[in-house]
Amino acid sequence: MTLDRKRIPCAAAAGFLGAAVLVLTAGPAFAKGVMDITVPTHPVHAGRPVHVSGKGDDDAARFLRACVQERGGDHGAWHTVECGRVMTSGAGARVEAEVRAAHGGVLQLRGVLYGLSERDDPHPEELRSSPVTSVPVR
């Protein structure tokens, strides 16, 4: 059996192309997700309820829970106001909350999406949060 020197470059190119396809298809997968909340755009009165709704989804976890958090002003700790039911990934997690600002100033709100490994996971992981929304309070 003799080697045909003209076919060796073609065989090498075909092998290189096959290896490149394997490398490109075996790349890392990126999780996709979002968390959004809806709040009033107008100033609210202190002591009156403010309706906040949120929804989110992410394929990085098996189960999800959406929550609404608040803080007074633009500093300080976030406090969870309400959380929705635990949902399976892909079904969309939702939350509805009534928030009451105690005094005038600025009320900041955000939505947080937690990932859970099991439906009753005691240690959920924060996957993402919505942009912070500021609501003026009179």
N, C-alpha and C positions, 0 to 999 in steps of 0.2 A: 504494500500500500504506500503510495506516495502522497505527500502533502501538496496541495495546490496553493501556491503563495498568494494568489489573487483572492482566495476565499478567506484567508486568515483575518484581514482587516474587517470584512463584513461580519464574521462570527464574533469578533471582539466588540464591534459596535452594537450588535444585537444583545450581547451579554451586558454591556454597559447600560443600554436602554432598559433592559429588564430590571437591573439593580436599581436604577433611578426611579422606576415606577414603584417598586417595593418600598423605597425610602419615603417617597412622597405620600403614599397611602397609609403608612404606619406612623404619621406625625401625631402630635398631641391633639386631643379634642378639647374644645373650649366650651365651658358652660354658658348657656344663654339664659338671660333672665331680666326681669324688670320689677320695680316697685314704684307705684305712683299713689298720691293721695289727692283728694279734691277738698278744698276749703273755701269759705266765702272770700270774695275779693274786696268786700267793703269793710269799713271799721265796725266793730261789734261793741255792745255795751257790757260793762263789767257785771258779772252775776248772771247774765243771760246765756243759755246754751248755744254752743256752736257745733253744727253738725259736720263731722269729718268722715269721709269714706275713703277706703283704700283698696287696692287690688295689686296682686303681684304673682309672679310665677318664676320658676327657675328649674332647670333640669339637673342641677348639681346635687339635689337631695331627693330622697324617696318620698318624704312627707314635708309639707310646708305649713307655716302659720304666719299670718299677717297681723301686725300690731300698729297702733298709733301711739306715739310718744309726744310729750309736751315739755316745755321749759319756759320759765318767765325770763324775758330779756334775751340777750344774746350770749350769756355765759351761764355756767352752772350745769348741774347734772340733768340728764334726760330722765323723765318718769313715764312709765307705761300707763296709759289711760285705759286701753281696751285692746283685747286680742280676739280675732275671729276663730272659727273652728279649724281644726287640723284637717288639711286636704292632701290628697295625693298629688305628686308633681304632675303637671300637665292639666290638672283640673282648674287651676287658678285659685289662689287663696284670697279671701275677702275679709274686710273688717268695716264695721260701722261703729262710730263712737260719738258721744255727746261730751263736749269739753266745756267747762265753765272757767272763764278767767276771773280770778278773785279780785283784781284791781286793775286800774288803768295802766297803760304802757304798751308793751309789745308781747304778744304770745307767739312763741315759735312752735311749729308742729312738723313732724316728719313721720313717714311710714317706715317700718322695719320689717323685713322678711326673714324669718328664721327657718332653717333647715333642720329636720329631725330624721334620725335613722329609723326610728320606730314610731308608731302613732302616739305612744305615751312616753317618749324620750324625755327624761328629766333634765337633760343638758343640751338644749337646742343651740345651734350655731347660727350666728348672725351672718346671713349670706349677702344682703345688700340693704341699702336704705334709700329712700327717696330724697330728692333735694329738700332742703329746709325751707318752709314757707312761713313768713312772718305776717301776723294778723294784728293790726292796730286795735287796741282796746281803749274805749273811752270811759 
